[in-house]
Amino acid sequence: MKRLIFDEDHEMFRDSVRRFMQAEIGPQVERWREAGICDKDAFRKAGEQGLLCMWADEKYGGLGIEDFRFEQIVIEETMRHGDLGFFITLHSRLVGPYIGHLASEPLKGRLLPKCISGETILGIAMTEPGAGSDLAGIKSRAVRDGDDWIINGSKTYISNGINGGAFVVAARSVPDKPHGIGLFVVEEDMEGFSRGRNLAKMGLKSQDTAELFFENVRVPAENVLGDPQRGFYSLMRFLAEERLISACQAVAHGQIAFDLTMDYILERKAFGRPIGAFQNSRFKMAEMRTALDVTQTFIDQLVMLHNAGELSADLAAEAKYYATEVEARVMDECVQLHGGAGYMSEYRISHMFTDARVSRIYAGSTEIMKEIIARSIGLDERKLTKG
Ligand SMILES: Cc1cc2nc3c(=O)[nH]c(=O)nc-3n(C[C@H](O)[C@H](O)[C@H](O)COP(=O)(O)OP(=O)(O)OC[C@H]3O[C@@H](n4cnc5c(N)ncnc54)[C@H](O)[C@@H]3O)c2cc1C
């Protein structure tokens, strides 16, 4: 399907990102998947290519590109020619904007140039052993000491947990208020900060996911992001974009699975004909083509709304929920159409299937997305059951 949201500049940019991913990232993926982590150096290369934190102001070394379509292209080309685990958009757009929009000027001046060059890799640490979907359950504590804050607690399932050089950490700053949370930038050389192991996962093998520990970590005032008692609202502000990013990723992943499967079913034969000639195969492919085109169209529309500053939390939740469910269905059907080969690690589709499983869990689970959507249409459980 021809996509109408891109112009010539976008297509030229796509070509250059594709070439970069094919030359620098694709050939490394198998090694990274075995090692359970990407090379840090790959972030530097992406930085040299101008692919990191493209939104950042030129005075920090950024390109000042606000148009989200360029990031959408980075996501799509990374998925196709790199790997889901080399998630530079997490660094650039899930974490970077907290620093770009909320950090003190000295912190921006010190950290942003290194984020743009890829010298410092970013992560975000919200989830704890006892708090995932329900962030109001965060127990990590931040206590003021003069101008500084002292952080204690632990986080888990943190992407870039091993490679990361700086983390946006959510910690409770107001003990008796469920939403009394602050956001603090903890840097890897701060005393009292340590990392746990690189957690073994079902999929997403090339990405490091780790536990982080904070023992009396002293965070200077310079590293506090925004109002230290209103961090919860800052998190909410950036979550819509995070969900749009997940949706872009999920549909791109589905598109690749579709293409791989199309090649396979035309090549592979059974009962004297290509697998693709069976009515079941043709109908499954027709269903998937339709689901992917419909989902892609919706996401492209939301990208344009986002560019216009009009992406709402509920629309982003619809996109995240729907695209990740479509991704899951597509992966399952594509494995089935591959037969036994689809279960073998040497076929890309087998690890795309396990990689995709996380999409419905992280960045807000499918169930949480449905809660947001239900509330937006007037079905708020709390209001409906009150009194
Ligand atoms: C590979 C990976 C990478 C991650 N990276 C990061 C990261 O970089 N930073 C970070 O902070 N976190 C990260 N996470 C954590 C992720 O965001 C959480 O796992 C996710 O938010 C779900 O939280 P949970 O695991 O505590 O599940 P729970 O909240 O315990 O949920 C368990 C189940 O209950 C359901 N549920 C929960 N509440 C409700 C409700 N109100 N209504 C109906 N159903 C509900 C959920 O949908 C889910 O099905 C990562 C996770 C993974 C797996």
PDBQT file of the ligand as one rigid body, heavy atoms in Angstrom, charges set to zero:
ROOT
HETATM    1  C1  LIG A 401      11.671  -6.983  28.046  1.00  0.00    +0.000 C 
HETATM    2  C2  LIG A 401      11.122  -5.968  28.978  1.00  0.00    +0.000 A 
HETATM    3  C3  LIG A 401      11.685  -4.692  29.006  1.00  0.00    +0.000 A 
HETATM    4  C4  LIG A 401      11.208  -3.731  29.901  1.00  0.00    +0.000 A 
HETATM    5  N1  LIG A 401      11.819  -2.497  29.966  1.00  0.00    +0.000 NA
HETATM    6  C5  LIG A 401      11.458  -1.641  30.945  1.00  0.00    +0.000 A 
HETATM    7  C6  LIG A 401      12.179  -0.409  31.138  1.00  0.00    +0.000 A 
HETATM    8  O1  LIG A 401      13.106  -0.069  30.386  1.00  0.00    +0.000 OA
HETATM    9  N2  LIG A 401      11.809   0.395  32.162  1.00  0.00    +0.000 N 
HETATM   10  C7  LIG A 401      10.794   0.081  33.011  1.00  0.00    +0.000 A 
HETATM   11  O2  LIG A 401      10.522   0.849  33.929  1.00  0.00    +0.000 OA
HETATM   12  N3  LIG A 401      10.079  -1.069  32.851  1.00  0.00    +0.000 NA
HETATM   13  C8  LIG A 401      10.397  -1.933  31.854  1.00  0.00    +0.000 A 
HETATM   14  N4  LIG A 401       9.701  -3.116  31.700  1.00  0.00    +0.000 N 
HETATM   15  C9  LIG A 401       8.612  -3.422  32.611  1.00  0.00    +0.000 C 
HETATM   16  C10 LIG A 401       7.240  -3.349  31.977  1.00  0.00    +0.000 C 
HETATM   17  O3  LIG A 401       6.884  -2.036  31.680  1.00  0.00    +0.000 OA
HETATM   18  C11 LIG A 401       6.264  -4.068  32.927  1.00  0.00    +0.000 C 
HETATM   19  O4  LIG A 401       6.602  -5.449  32.914  1.00  0.00    +0.000 OA
HETATM   20  C12 LIG A 401       4.817  -3.838  32.537  1.00  0.00    +0.000 C 
HETATM   21  O5  LIG A 401       4.433  -2.512  32.780  1.00  0.00    +0.000 OA
HETATM   22  C13 LIG A 401       3.868  -4.768  33.310  1.00  0.00    +0.000 C 
HETATM   23  O6  LIG A 401       4.109  -4.676  34.692  1.00  0.00    +0.000 OA
HETATM   24  P1  LIG A 401       4.329  -6.020  35.555  1.00  0.00    +0.000 P 
HETATM   25  O7  LIG A 401       5.378  -6.829  34.888  1.00  0.00    +0.000 OA
HETATM   26  O8  LIG A 401       4.572  -5.617  36.976  1.00  0.00    +0.000 OA
HETATM   27  O9  LIG A 401       2.975  -6.792  35.456  1.00  0.00    +0.000 OA
HETATM   28  P2  LIG A 401       1.720  -6.611  36.422  1.00  0.00    +0.000 P 
HETATM   29  O10 LIG A 401       1.418  -5.176  36.585  1.00  0.00    +0.000 OA
HETATM   30  O11 LIG A 401       1.949  -7.435  37.641  1.00  0.00    +0.000 OA
HETATM   31  O12 LIG A 401       0.573  -7.279  35.535  1.00  0.00    +0.000 OA
HETATM   32  C14 LIG A 401       0.325  -8.690  35.468  1.00  0.00    +0.000 C 
HETATM   33  C15 LIG A 401      -0.934  -8.905  34.633  1.00  0.00    +0.000 C 
HETATM   34  O13 LIG A 401      -2.038  -8.246  35.249  1.00  0.00    +0.000 OA
HETATM   35  C16 LIG A 401      -2.650  -7.353  34.342  1.00  0.00    +0.000 C 
HETATM   36  N5  LIG A 401      -3.172  -6.187  35.045  1.00  0.00    +0.000 N 
HETATM   37  C17 LIG A 401      -2.502  -5.330  35.852  1.00  0.00    +0.000 A 
HETATM   38  N6  LIG A 401      -3.316  -4.337  36.256  1.00  0.00    +0.000 NA
HETATM   39  C18 LIG A 401      -4.517  -4.556  35.684  1.00  0.00    +0.000 A 
HETATM   40  C19 LIG A 401      -5.782  -3.882  35.683  1.00  0.00    +0.000 A 
HETATM   41  N7  LIG A 401      -5.941  -2.748  36.340  1.00  0.00    +0.000 N 
HETATM   42  N8  LIG A 401      -6.784  -4.407  34.969  1.00  0.00    +0.000 NA
HETATM   43  C20 LIG A 401      -6.647  -5.563  34.290  1.00  0.00    +0.000 A 
HETATM   44  N9  LIG A 401      -5.481  -6.243  34.216  1.00  0.00    +0.000 NA
HETATM   45  C21 LIG A 401      -4.430  -5.747  34.905  1.00  0.00    +0.000 A 
HETATM   46  C22 LIG A 401      -1.551  -6.967  33.366  1.00  0.00    +0.000 C 
HETATM   47  O14 LIG A 401      -2.084  -6.497  32.151  1.00  0.00    +0.000 OA
HETATM   48  C23 LIG A 401      -0.821  -8.297  33.228  1.00  0.00    +0.000 C 
HETATM   49  O15 LIG A 401      -1.506  -9.090  32.293  1.00  0.00    +0.000 OA
HETATM   50  C24 LIG A 401      10.128  -4.062  30.776  1.00  0.00    +0.000 A 
HETATM   51  C25 LIG A 401       9.550  -5.333  30.710  1.00  0.00    +0.000 A 
HETATM   52  C26 LIG A 401      10.031  -6.277  29.838  1.00  0.00    +0.000 A 
HETATM   53  C27 LIG A 401       9.388  -7.637  29.833  1.00  0.00    +0.000 C 
ENDROOT
TORSDOF 0
